[in-house]
Amino acid sequence: MGWAEVLTEMESRLADVGRQLSGAGSPPTAFALPADLGPLPPALAERARHVLADTRAAQVAVEAARDRLGAVLRQPAPVRREPAAYVDTWM
């Protein structure tokens, strides 16, 4: 797998994250860069910068979603008070 394929994979995973944040799709699986990539070819530098910027934006969005969910989970559960459905009149 070369740099072009790695960048394509990263772009695809970023799209998956976007879909997941919008409530569609499934969470992306783990990803690790291949150890034998070598230096980034200069022709792919601009594309790599865009992937990095998109990755940072996705990180901010994921952290914000996590924080919103945490805030909701920390709220006490509402207490439902329904009128009595049974009244004992036995005396």
C-alpha positions in Angstrom: 0.0 0.0 0.0 1.5 3.3 -1.0 0.8 6.9 0.0 -2.0 7.5 -2.5 -3.9 4.4 -1.2 -3.3 5.4 2.4 -4.7 8.9 1.8 -7.7 7.4 0.0 -8.3 5.1 2.9 -8.0 8.0 5.4 -10.5 10.1 3.3 -12.9 7.2 3.3 -12.7 6.9 7.0 -13.2 10.6 7.6 -16.4 10.3 5.5 -17.5 7.4 7.7 -16.9 9.6 10.8 -19.1 12.3 9.3 -21.8 9.8 8.6 -21.6 8.4 12.1 -21.8 11.9 13.6 -25.0 12.5 11.6 -26.5 9.3 12.9 -26.0 7.1 9.9 -23.4 4.4 9.2 -21.3 2.4 11.6 -18.2 3.4 13.6 -15.0 3.2 11.6 -12.6 0.3 12.5 -9.1 0.8 13.8 -6.5 2.0 11.3 -2.7 2.1 11.5 -0.3 3.5 8.9 1.8 0.9 7.2 5.4 0.9 8.6 7.0 0.7 5.1 5.5 3.9 3.5 8.6 5.9 3.3 8.6 9.6 2.8 5.5 11.4 1.5 5.9 12.2 -2.2 5.8 16.0 -2.8 3.0 15.6 -5.4 0.8 14.3 -2.5 1.7 16.9 0.0 -1.3 19.2 -0.6 -3.7 16.3 -0.4 -2.1 15.1 2.8 -2.5 18.6 4.3 -6.2 18.5 3.5 -6.6 15.1 5.1 -4.8 16.4 8.2 -7.1 19.5 8.4 -10.1 17.2 7.9 -8.8 14.9 10.6 -8.4 17.7 13.1 -12.0 19.0 12.2 -13.4 15.5 12.7 -11.6 15.3 16.1 -13.2 18.5 17.2 -16.6 17.3 16.1 -16.2 13.9 17.8 -15.1 15.6 21.0 -18.0 18.0 20.9 -20.5 15.1 20.4 -18.9 13.2 23.2 -19.2 16.2 25.5 -22.9 16.7 24.6 -23.6 13.0 25.2 -21.8 13.2 28.6 -23.8 16.3 29.6 -27.1 14.4 28.8 -26.0 11.3 30.7 -25.1 13.4 33.8 -28.6 14.9 34.0 -30.9 13.2 36.5 -33.6 11.1 35.0 -36.9 12.9 35.0 -39.4 11.7 37.6 -42.7 10.7 36.0 -45.7 11.4 38.2 -48.8 9.9 36.8 -52.2 10.0 38.5 -53.1 7.0 40.6 -54.7 4.3 38.5 -56.1 2.4 41.5 -57.8 3.7 44.5 -58.6 1.4 47.4 -62.0 2.3 48.9 -62.2 -0.8 51.1 -63.1 0.0 54.7 
